[in-house]
Amino acid sequence: MNMTKEAIKKLVDEQFDGSYNKCARNLDLAPSTVCRIANGISKAGIKVITSVMKYCSEKDINYDKYINLS
């Protein structure tokens, strides 16, 4: 599983009105983690990916839109 920096930016823009803080709160992550991934400094680990999958399933969103399973 993989989540690119473009995918996290898309998630933040579409679901959280461009707010990294709002995204981090909803995904139970540190805002710095979301920023580092969006800026390409870090890669999304399993905690980030599972948090996104959980959020998407709760909101009835297809997480394939943000996470590459291959």
N, C-alpha and C positions, 0 to 999 in steps of 0.2 A: 504494500500500500504506500502511496506517495501523495503528498499534498504540496503543490508548488507555491511559490510566493504570489503568483498571479491568482491562484485559487483562494488563498487566504484574503487577499485584497478584495476579490469579488465577493466573498462571504461577508466581509466587514461592510462593504458598500451596499450590498443588497439586503442584508438582514439587520444591520445595526447602524444605518444612516452614516456610514463612514467613521464611526467612533470605535477606536481600538479599545478604549476603556469599557464601553458598553459590551463589546464582544467578549472581552476577557471576563467580565462579571458573569455573563450568561453561560460561558463555557467553563467557569471555575478555573481560570488560568490567570497568571500574572500578566498585566498589561505589557510588561517588557518582553515577555515571551512572544506575544502576538506581534509586537513591533519588530522584534528580531527576525521572525519568520517572514513578515511582509517586506522587510528590507533586504532579505537574502543573506543575512548574517548567520542564521541558524536554519536547520531543517526541522520540519514538523516531526516530532517523535510520536510514539504510540499513545501517550496521554493526550496530546493535542488531537490526533486523528480520532481516537475513541470519543473524546468530548464533542467533536464536530458531528460524528455519527449519532451520538445520543441526542444532541440538540436537534439535528435534522429529523430523526425519527419522532421526537416529541412534537415537532412542528409540522409533521407530515410533508417533509421536503425530501426529495430524492438526493441523497448525499453524493451520488455519482457525479453530480454537478460540480462538486468541490474536491472529491478524492478520487485519484486514479488507482484502481484496484490491480492493475497489471504491473 
